[in-house]
Amino acid sequence: MVELNQIPHIDEIAHHGVFHGAAEKKPATFQERSASQNKIVPSLEEAIRRTGLRDGMTISFHHHFRNGDHIINQVVALLTKMGFRNLTLAPSSLSAVHAPLIEAIRSGVITHIETSGMRGELAEQVSRGLIDCPVVFRSHGGRASAIRSGELHIDVAFLGAPSCDPYGNANGYSRDDESGIACGSLGYARTDAKYADNVIIITNHLVPYPNAPWAIPEYDVDYVVLTDDIGDPKGIMSGATRYTKDPKELLIAKTAANVIEAAGYLYDGFSMQMGSGGASLATARFLRQKMLDRKIHCRFALGGITGQITAMHEEGLIDRILDVQSFDLDAALSLKNNHFHHQIGATYYASYLVDAAVNQLDFVILSALEIDTDFNVNVLTGSDGVIRGAVGGHPDTAEAASLSVVVAPLTRGRIPSIVKHVNTVVTPGEVVDVVVTDQGIAVNPRREDVREKLVAAGLPVFSIEHLQQRAEAIVGVPDPIRYKDRIVGVVMYRDNTIIDVVRQIDEDD
């Protein structure tokens, strides 16, 4: 055996002592080891006990199941039964299906929420003062950054997965079974899995080791729980992809495509991100035709992915897809079947702490509930002041993309989309370049270069004030929303600084 004092500069060399023998070999077969040494726990309750979860800790979930999610409600119901109190709920987003959380808040099981968005009855009750501590709303990139930096510390992550092996390799689809549900990319779950103190994978589909490819690797997973029900496929995919026939949305889409071309961002090898709304999807259709006519291709498409984007990929118009969230079944199947359709995590997607993929975007098409004359955008609260949306990746992409285009009808019913002041600032006006409506285009004065190109192309460019006044002339001036002083929500910008607050709506007569 070598003597340490015989090695020159031994004190400068990192070491752990002298080798004294290897660990004992285990002669068990792979099958035997898989049966005895896996991470499967007989019940969710047992998994929770093993994590050491205590009152006052933080639990997280992902929202890839969207309105078909059954995991959050099931877990919180069990935590209520087990007697937990004062928990912080930190899901990547919340949907209308999560109305049962209202009772958990009233009973003191959940006392704080940090998320990207909130909808349905839960959002309405929060807007009316349901929870004492204001809800913290973060962008997808901001949430990933907060988790990575430790600002949002997750004690236990409960992550639903449509497929998982006994050691915890989990994915949003299965290559071993064509049946069952699929949610596609688990991009938002990957950040939770990497940084949470304890990770529980909840699956309804256990497959043999290794579940390859995987979104979440086994070394980031502590426990695996098999259950009969993780979500409703109809809810997971509902309402995400909508091929509009609305003449107003088609006009907006056609104009947006013309804006991108005229501004010089439609060239061979460009990059883009599209939303999932009607006008955004229709914009992709018009861009596709321009690409065919000009014989150009897109190097990569980013973000939440729809079947329209995957169809263009399969057509050869898009080289690569970077998928942080699959919005429909076509996108989920494309992720499974297409070699150059990649799922990515939220950190890589949009975190300001790293050189994220959003920084490579030529343009992004974004929707809005409201835009004001300073180009500030609201995607979180409705015209009645009630929370009904999500920050999502809106400010992340608007800031990072070379050209950010916000599309919205000038009016929705009797409600103007262009206003003097938005109810809630989610994306600041300084990062919004162009607003496209059915009745004209407004260009941020910061982008005089773009305005000149659009005017030269003969596009209908007006001042944002003109569009606001036109909207007002059509529908009048809405009655101001009445708020109480109490703050029910805090809106964080992507760098996790506070950009605005949401106040409790005042319904007192």
N, C-alpha and C positions, 0 to 999 in steps of 0.2 A: 504494500500500500504506500502511496506517495506521502512524503512528509511535507507539510505545508511550508516549513521553514526553508525548504529547498527551492521554492518557486520565487524568482525575483519579483520584487514589487508586490508581494502578496497582499499587503495592506491597501493597495490601490485597486485591487481587482475584486469586484463583487463576487461573493461566494456564500455558500450555505454549509460550509464544512466539508468533510471528506466523505466520499461515497462509502457506505457500509452495507450495501445490498439493496436489491430491488424489492418492490412490494410483491406480496404473494400472488402468483398467478391464479386466476379463477377458471377452472376447467369447464364451467357451465357453457352450454350452447347459447347461441343468439336468442333462440326461442325461449330457453329457460330464463335467461337474463331479462328478456322483455316481459315475462310474466311476473317476475319477482322484484325487479329493480326499477320499475317505471314510476311515473309521477301521478298515476291515477288515484284519486281519492274517492271513497265510496259515496260521499254526499257533499253538497255545497256547504252545508252547515259545518261538517268536519273540516273542509278546506278553510273556511273562515276562522275557525278556532285555531288552526295551525298557523295562520298568518300572524296571530297575536293582535288582531284588530281590537282597538279600544275606543271608548268614548272620546270624542274630540278629534279623531283622525280624519284623513281625507281619502275618499274613494273615487275611482274614475271609471269611465266607460267610453266606448266609441259610439259613433252614430251612423255607421255604415248600413245598419238595418233600417234606418230612417223611421218612417211611420209604421213599419212592420216589426219594430223592436219589441221583444218580450223579456229581454235580459234585465234591464234596469228595474222594471216594476217587480219582477220576481225576486231579485236580490234585495231590494229595499224592503219588500214585504217580509222576507226572511229576517233581515236585520232588525226590523220592528218587532217581530216575534221573539227574537233573541234578546231583546231589551236594550239595544244600543241607543245612545243619545248624542246629540250635539255633533253630528257628522257633517263634514263639508262634502258636497256632491260636486264633482268636477268632470262632467262628461264633455266630449268634444262638441256636442250640440244636443238639444232636446226637441222633441216633436209633440204633436197633438196627442199621440198615443200615451204620453206620460202624465196624463191628468191624475192618475192615482197617487202621484207624488204629493199632491196637495195635502192629503191627510197626514202623510209622513212629516210634512213641514208643520202642520198644525199641532201635531203631537210631540214635536221637539226632537224627532229622530234626525231630521235634516234641519240645520240652522243657517247654513250658508251654501250658496251655489256659485260656481265659476264655470262658464261655458261660452260658446260662440253665439248661440241663438236659442230661441224659445218660441213655441207656438201653441195655439189652442187654449183650452181652459186654464192650464197652468200659467201660461203667459198672461192671460187676462186677470187672474187672481193676483199674480205678482204685481201687475200694474195697479192693482187696487190696494196694495199694501200687505199682501199675505205674509211676507217674510221680513223679519226685523232688520237683518243685515242686508245691505244692497247687493244685488246680484252683480258679479263682475263679468262683463262681456269682453272677450278677446277675439282677435282675428285668429285664423288657423296658424299663421306664422307666429303671431304673438304668443299663442298658447304653447306652441312647440318651444319657443325661446324661453318662456317662463318655466316650463318643466325642465329644460336643459340647464338653466341657470340656478335652479333650486327655488326660485321665487314661488312657484307652485309645486309644492312637494307632495307626491302621491304615496300614501302608505300602502294601499291595496288597489290594484287595477283588476277589474272584472271584465274580461274581454271575450265576447262571443265569437265563435269561429265555425263556419260551415264544415270545416274538416280539421282534424288534428290527430296526431299519432300518440301513443302512450307516453312519449317523452316530452311532448309539448310543441313539436313543430306544427304550426297552425297556418291555415290559409283560408281565403275567402271563397274557394271553390275546391272541388275534389277531382283528381284524375283517376281515382279508383272506382268512382260510382257516378253514373250520369244522373241519378236521381237526387233528390234532396234540394235544399235551397242553396243559393249562391248570392253573395253580395259583391263579388269582385274584389277590388283592391281593399286592403286593410291599412291604408296609408296612415290614417290618424291613430290607429291602435298601436302602430309600431313605435311611436314616441313613448307612449305609456309603458309598453313592454320593456323598453330599454332602460327607463329611469325610475320606474316604480320600485319601492322596497320589496313588494310581494306581487306576483302576477298569477292570477287564476284564469286559465282558459276554460270556457264553458262551451261545450260542443254537443251537437246531436249526431255527429258522424265521426266515429272513431275508425281510423284506417291504420293499416300496418306500417311500422317504421321502415324507412323514413318517408314522411309525407313531403315529398319533393315535387316541385319547388314549394318553398314556404315563404310566407310573409313575415312570420315571427319565428325565430329560431329557438330550439329547445333550451339553450343556455340563458335565455331571458325569461323562462317560464319556471314557476315553482310547483304548481299544482294543475292537474287536469280533472275536470268534472264532466261526466257524461250525463246529459239530460235529454228528455224527449222533445223539448220545444225551445228553440232559440228565437224564432221569429216567423212572421207571415210573409211568404214570398210576394204576395200581392201588395202588401204594404211597403215592402222594400223597394219595389220598382214602380210604385204608383206615382203618377203625376210628374215624373222626372223628365221624360221626353215627350214633347208635344209639338207635332207638326202643324203649325198654324195655317189657317186659311183666312184669318182676319186681314182684310185689305190694309188696315192701318199698320199692323205689325209687319206685313210684307213690304209696305212702303218704307218703313223705318229700316228694315233689314237691307233692302236694296240700296238705300242712301248710305248706310253704314259701310257696306262693301265698297261703294264708290268713294267714300271718304278715305278708306284705307289705301285704295289704289292711287287716288290723287295725291295723297300725302307722301307717297313713295315707299310704303312699307309692304307692298305686294311685289316681291321679286323672287327669283329662283333661289330657294334655300332659306326662306323666311321662317319665323317661329311665331306661334300664336297660342292664345287661350280663349275659349268661347264659353259662355254661360249655358245654362240648360233651359232658359226661358224661351218662349215662342219666338221673339224677335232675334235673340242670339242664335238659335238654331237655324232660323231662316237666313241669317247673315252667312252662315256656313254654306248654305245652299248656293247663294249668289257668288260667294268666293270660289266655290268649286267650279262654277261655270267659267269664271274669269281665269282660273288656273288652267282649265282645259283649253280655253281659247288662246292663252299665251304660252302654253306648253311649259309651265313651271310647276314646281313642287314645293311642299312645306317640309323643312328639315325635321321639326318636331312640334307636336301639339301637347299642351300641358294642362294639368289641373283635374277638375271633375270631368269625366269623359262620358260621352253619349254614343249611341249607336251611329249617329250621323258621322262623328269623327272616325269611328272604327271602320265604317263603310268607305270613307275616303282613304283610309290607310290600306284597306284591302284592294282598293282600286289603284293603288300606287301613287296617290297624290300626297300622302303624308308618310315620310320615312320612318319616324319613330313616334311612339306615344309614351308619355310619362304620366302615369295615372295615380293620383292620390285618392280618388274616389270614383267608383263606377256608378253612374247614375241610372243605368237600365240594364236589362238582361243581355242585350246585344253587346254592351261594353264588357260585362262580366265574362261572357263567352269568348270575346276577343282576347281578353287577358289570358284566358286559359289556352287558347288555340294559336295565337299569333306570337311568333318568336320575338318581334320587335315592339311588342306592347308590354311595357314594364310598369310594375307597381313601385311607387316611391313613398317614403315616409314624409310626414309633415315638416320635419326639420329641413330635409333636402328640398322640399317644395318651396317653402316660403319664409323660413326663419331669417331674421335680420342678423343673427349671430354668426351665420356662415354665408359662404358664397352660394346662395340658393338658386334653384332653377329659374325662379321668377325673374332673376336679374338678367336672364338671357332672352327675355320675351321682346319681340318686335312690337306686338300689339296685343291688347286684351279688349274684349267686348264685355261690358258689364251692364247689368240692369240697375234700376233704382226705384224706390218708392217716391222720393222727392229729390229735387236738385234746386239749389237756391241761386241767387244772382251773384254769389261769390264762388259758384261752382262746387260748394259743399254738397255731399251726397248723404242721404239717409236711406238705409236699407233695414233698419231695425224696428222703428215704430210707425204705426199707421197714422192716417189723418185724424184719428180720434185719440191719439196719444198712447194707444195700447201697444204693448210689445207684440209683434207678430212676424218677426223675421230673424235674420242672423247676420252677424258681421261677416262671417265666412272668410274667404280670401280676398274680399273686395279691396280693402286698403293695401294689402300686400301687393297685389298685382297692379293696382293703379299707380302706386309709387314706383315699382320696379320696372314696368314695361316702358319701352320707348314711346309708345303711343297708347294712351288709355282713352277708350271711347265708351261713353255711357249712353245707353239707348233707353228711351221711355216715351210713351205717348204724351202729347202735350197736356191732355186731360184724361182722367179715368172716370167716366160717368160725369158727376158734377164736382169732381175733385181735381184741382190743378196739380200737375206734376212739377211744374216750374214755379217756385214761390220766392218770396223775398227772403225768408229765413226758414230753413228746414227745422223740423221738430227736434231732431237728434243728429248731430254731426258724427258720422261714422268714418267717412273718407274726406279729408280736407281738400278744399278747392284747389290748392296749389299743385296737387298731383293729378287732377282731372284735366285732360287736354281738350276733348271734344264732347259736346252733347248733341245727340241726334234725336230729333222728334219727327212726328209725321207732318209737322208744319214748318220745318226748317232746322238749320244747324247753328249751333253757337260754338265758337272757339275761344278757349281761354286766352286772354290777352298775353299771357306768358308765352304762348305758342304762336307768335306772329308769323313764323316760318310756315306753319301748317295753314293758317288762315289764308296767306297769300296763294298757296298752292290750290286750296279749295276754290277760292274765288276765280283763279285762272282757269280751273276746270269747269266753271259755270255752275257750281253747286250753290244751293240757296242758303247763303250764310247771313246770319243776323246777329245782333248783339243778344246776350243772354237776357238783358233787360227787356228787349223787344219781345222775346218769346214769353217772358213772364207776364208782360202786359197783355199780350194776345190771349194767354190762358185765362187771365183775369177777366178780359172782355167777354170770353165765351161762357164762363161758369160763374162769374162774380167772385167776391171775396168771401171765403169761408169764415164762419164764426171762429174766433180764436179758441184754442183748447184751454180749458181751465185745469190748472194744476195746483196741488197742495205743495207746501214747502218740503215735505218729506221726500228724500231721495230713495228710490227703489232699485236703481241700477246705475252702475258706473261703467262707462265705455272707455276701453283702453285702446290707444293707437297701437300699431304693430311693434313699436319699440317699448311697449308697456308703460307709457306715460298716459295720464288721464286726458282725454280729448273732450269728453262731454259727460253729462249725467242724464238719467231718466227720472223724472219726478212722478209721484203718485197722481193719477188723474183725480180730479175733483168732480164728484157726481152729486154733491150735496145741493139740494134745492134752496 
